[in-house]
Amino acid sequence: MPLLAIDASLSPASLALLLPEGEIAASRLAKRRSEAEDLVPAIAALTRRAGTDLSSFERIAVSTGPGPFMSLRAGLAAAKGLALALETPLFAFSTMEILAAHHQARPLLIALEAPQESFALQLFSEKSGVSPLLRAGADEISAKLPIGEEESLFVAGSGAAAAGAAAVGSSLSRRDQILPLPDNLASVLARLAASADESQSDRDALPIYLQPPTDARPAAAQKTAAPNFG
C-alpha cells in the first residue's frame, strides 16, 4: 500500500515511500540542524521524485524515539499534520521496535547513546521477552537487564559497541555480534507499518526524548508531554 514513513530519531533524519508496486523510494536529510524547516520540503521532493503525491498515501508512519527533542518534535509534527490533513491513519513505532524488526538476531540489545554518558536500552529476547525501555550508565547495564540469562548477545544502535562491551564485562566474543545501523531507518519503518494491523494506528503518538526539554516554568504549570524511561 502507498505509505510515507518519517524517522527523525537518528541523525540524519530519513524518509521513505512504500509505493503501490512494493518498491521503496528513500532519502535522508543532509543535516540535523534544521529538521523543522527542511522536513516538509524534503517530503515534497521525495514524492515528486517518486512520481506520486501526498493524496495517494494510505498510511503515515513515524518513529517516536528515543531521540533528541527538536528533531523528534519536528518529525511527529510533520507526521501528525499530514495524517490529519489527508485523513490518513498514523502508525507510530519506537526506534527500538524498528531496529528490532530490522535485526532478526536474538537476544538483541538495542543501545542508543544518551546524554551524560548514559544509554537508552531495551532487550529483545526469545528467552526473557522484551524488557522495559530504560536509561542506564555503562556500569549499570548488567544489573538493570537480564543479560546474564542469555548465552550470547547481539547489540545494535548508536551506542552498540560501548554498551555491548559494558554488558558482557569486556569486548564481545565476536565482532559480528555488533550489528550496524540500517542505511535508512524510515525504509524499515515503512515495511513495519505496512504490515501492522489497522487497530495499531495512533493519532496521539507521543515522543520519547533522550533528554527532557529544559522548561523554566514552575513544576505545577508543566504538562507531561512524553513517556518517561529511567
Secondary structure, 3 states (H helix, E strand, C coil): CCEEEEECCCCCCEEEEECCCCCEEEEECCCCCCHHHHHHHHHHHHHHHCCCCHHHCCEEEEECCCECHHHHHHHHHHHHHHHHHHCCCEEEECHHHHHHHHCCCCCEEEEEEECCCEEEEEEEECCCEECCCEEEEHHHHHHHCCHHHCCCCEEECCCHHHHHHHHHCCCCCCHHHEECCCCCHHHHHHHHHHCCCHHHCCCCCCCCECCCCCCCCCHHHCCCCCCCCC
